[in-house]
Amino acid sequence: MSYTHLSIIERSKLEILHQQGKSSRVIAKELGRHHSTICRELERMVSSQSYQAEHAQSAYRERRKASVSRGKWSEALGASFAEKLEATWSPEQITERFRTEDLPAVSFKTIYRWIYAGRLVQGTLQVLRHKGKRRKPAETRGKFAIGRTISDRPKEVRSRETFGHWELDTVVSGRGRSKGCVATLIERKTRLFTAVLMPDRTALSMEIALGVAISQYPKGTFLTATADRGKEFACYANLEITHGLHVYFADPYSSWQRGSNENGNGLLREFHPKGTDFAQVEDDALAHCLDLINHRPRKCLGWKTAHESFIEELSHFA
């Protein structure tokens, strides 16, 4: 079910139209609402001589407060759970034991939420057998509907058996210094590392930067791309349509799933350490750094350079 409640602006318009003697259906058409919505809104204020938007909005806020469930929390239930936690019981053990004894209980996930919220034993994680270390941090950078996850990625990509599979990331300027940043790409098999300067960390800038990078190489060089879940990669659908590649997303806070890219970013930081303002970096300076990185002999490539390995793969396209 998808709907939105009336806003104070809509209620103000409703008040004016109602005072003008307009019918519920006419008001509904003006506001783009169903006439039943307008009828219910007016009926709620039947005790008043006339509809007043400000009073209606205040009544709406009070109804919203009353509609929120209080949940199952109680001091007595919390005390019984805290006692078992102190006795080194896990939340799941508490839940299942209480259920077998027909005692009040909640799901073990709820007990975890109460612990992290500070309701149980003052939120200390020391009562947990694993000290709370297995709790994954919450995503704070904003979310978008991702496409394929890394678990959907073909096995040959992970084993680096085939060419044309890339990892993507972003390297940013010093915090608060500038919006300038760099889109970084590395080919998994040959370890060729490349980068494109961007004015900001937005999906549009990333789409343009990757388009520039992809256009520099023959068709078929980019088959797949693995990225993190940063909002700059919300452009993945356009990339797939425009360039015919499949984009896969690593799990949250799992940088090791893009280890080659993280390593490449570290190599770039040798030339542009943290705190660098990338808005001040010239294209020629960045190209010089990439040239040095890609012409170093690599142990994982049998002491060939990334450039040599990449050119060897491109020679098969002829």
N, C-alpha and C positions, 0 to 999 in steps of 0.2 A: 504494500500500500504506500503510495507516494502522494503527499499533500503538504501544503504549508498553511500555517495559521494566519489569521488576519493580522496585519501590521497596524501600528498606530496611524500611519498615513492612510491606509485603506479605511480604518474606522473614522478618521476625520472626514474623508470624502463621503462615507456612508451617512454620517451625521448631517452634513450639508444637504445631501440629496433627500434624506428622510424629512428634514425640515421643509423642503420644497414640495413635499407631498408625493414624491415619486413612489411607485409600487416596488415591491421586492424584486420582481422580475426585471424592471427597468434598471434598478440599482445594481443588480447582479450583472447585467449586461455591461454597464459602465465600468464595473470593477473587474470584469473578466472572471467572475465567480459563478458557482451554481446557485440558483435562487433559493435552494434549501438552506445553504450556508447563511444567506442574508436573513432568512426567516428565523433561524435558530438564534442568530445574534440579536435580533430585535426582541425576540421572546424572552431572552435572558434579562433584559432591562424593562420588563413589563411593569415592574413596581414603580418605575420612574415616570414622570409626566412626559418626558421626551428623551430620546436617545442622546447620550453624551459620550463622545469618544474617549475622553480622559478617564471617566468612571469605568467605562467598559474595558479599557486597557488595564486598569488597576485590578478589576475583578478577574480578568484573564490571568494576570500574574499570580493571584492568590489561588486560582484553580490549578495552575501548573505546579505550584508548590505542594498542594494537597495530593496531586496525582503521582508524585514520586514515591515509589515503594520504600518502606523503611528497612526492608531486607530481614534476614533471620538473626541479625546480631542481637545479643543480650549480654548483660554483665555476667549472669550465671553461666551461660553457655561458654563465654570467653574464658571464665575462670576454670571450668572443667577442661577445656582444651589446653590452656596454659599449663595446667598441672601435668597433663600427659606429655606435653612438649618438654617440660623440665625433666621428665622421666625418660627422655631420649626416644619417645615414640615419634615416628614420622607422621605427617599429616594424613597420608593414605592409611596407615595403621589405625589412627584415631577414628577416621571416618568409618572404616569397615568394622571395627570392633564395636563402636557405638550402634551401628545398624544391626549387628547380630544380637545385641542385648536390648534392642528396641528402645534405645535412648535417643534424645534429640540429636540430630547430626546434620551436617552440610557436606557438600563435595569437598574433597581434599584441595581442589584448586581454590575454593573459597577461603579455606584456612590459610593457604599461601598468600592470598591477596590481603587478608587481615593482618598477617605478619608483616608484609612489606608496607602496609598502610600505617603500621604502628599501633594497631588495636590490641594485638596479642603480645604479651611480654615486652611491651614498649618497643616493638619493632626490631628487637635484636635478632640477628641471624645466627647467633651462637647456639641457639636451641635446636637448629637444624643439623642433621647428621652430616651434611656436606657444607655446612656454614653458609648456605645460600649462594655459593659460588657458581652454581649451574644455571642461575637465572639469567636469561638473555637480556641484554639492555634494550630498552624501548627505542624504536626508530624515531628520531627527532628532526630529521631533515625534510619531512613532508613525504607524502606517499602518492603514488599514481598506479594505475592498473597496468602491471607488468605483463609481458607476453610469456614467452617460454622461459622456464627456469633451467638452471644448470643441470638438473637431473634429467632433462629432456635432450641434452646435448649428446650427439653420437660418441661412441666409445673411442673411435679413431682420433677424435679431436683431443681427448684427454691424453692419449698415448703419444701424441705428436707424430703420428705415422704419416699424415697427409699434410699438404701445403695449403695455405689460404685461410687459416683460422687465426683470428686476431683477438687480442685483449685490449680493452679500452679503459681509460681513466682520465682524471683531471688533476692537474697540479696548480695550486692557487698561490696568489701573492700573500705577503704577510698579512695577518689579521688586522683589519681596519686600515690597511695601507692603500689598497687599490682593488678594483674589481677585475683587473687583468688576470688572465690565467692561461693555461696551456692544455690543449687536448693531446693526450699521449696515446700511441698505438704501438703494439709489438706483435710481430708474427710469431706464433708459438713454435713452429718447427725450426725456423732459421734464426730466431731471436732478433730480426731486424727491428730496430726501434726508431720511430719517427714521431714528430710532434708538430702541432700547428697552434700559433698564438690566437687567443680569442679575447675580445673586449670585455666579456663578462661570462658568468657561469649559467647561461640560460640554455633552454632546449634549442632555440633558434640558432644561437651562436654555435652550439655543438653540431647541429645539422649542417650548417655551412662549412665548419671546419672539417668534418669528416668527408663531406662532399669534395672539398679541395684535396684531401689526402688520397681518397679513392681514385680521383681523376688522374693522379700522377702515375698510375700503374696500369698494366694491361688488364683487360676484362678477364675475370676468373681468378684474379689475385685475392679478392675478398669473397670468401664463401660464408664464413660465420664470424660473429663478433661476440665476445663475452664481456659484459660490463657490470659494474656495481649498480646499486639501486638509487644513485643520486638523481635528483630531479632533472638534471641536464640531459639525461638519457630518455626523457619522456617522448623524445622525437623518434623513438625506435621504429614505429610503424611506418613513418615516412621514409626512413632509411631502407627498410625492407622492400618497400614498393619501388623506390627510385633506383636502388642499386642492386636489388635481387639477392640480398644476403639475409641470413637468419641471425637474429639477435637473441642471445641467451643472457639471463640475469643470475649473478651469483647470489648466494644466500646472504641475508643481512649480517654485517660484521664478520664476514668470512673472507678476509683479504687473501688468505692462502689459496683460495680457489682461482685467483688471478696472480699467482706468484711471479710469473715472468714480467707482468706489467709493473708490479710493485718494485721488483728489482731494477727495471728500467728507469722508474721514477727516481730511485736512489742514485743511479748513475747520473741522471740529469741534475740532481741536487749537488753533485760534486762541482758543477759549473755555476749553478744558480742556487745557493743555499737558502734555507728557510728565511723568510723576511724579504726576499727579492721582490721588487715591484715589476711584474711581467709587462705592465703597460709601458715600461721604459726599455724593454728588451727589443732589439731590432731583429728582423727576420734573418739577416746575414749572420748575426751572432749566434742565434739558435741553430742555424744550419751548420755552422762550424762545430758546435758542440755535438750535434748528431753525427757529423762526419767522423769525429774522433771516437765516439762511442762505437759506431758500427765498423770501424776498421781496427778494433782491438782483437787479437786472437782469443778465442773462447775455448775453455777446456771442454765444455759440454758439446762443442762442435768439432772435436778432434783437433783443436788449435787452429781451425779456420776462423776467419772473421765472419761476422753476421752478414756483411755486404757480399762476401764471396759465396756464402751458402745461399743467399737470396738470389743472386744472379744465376747461380747454377740451377735453381728451381725455375726461374723465368725462362731459361734456355729450353726447357721442355715444352714451352708454349709454342715454339717456332714450328 
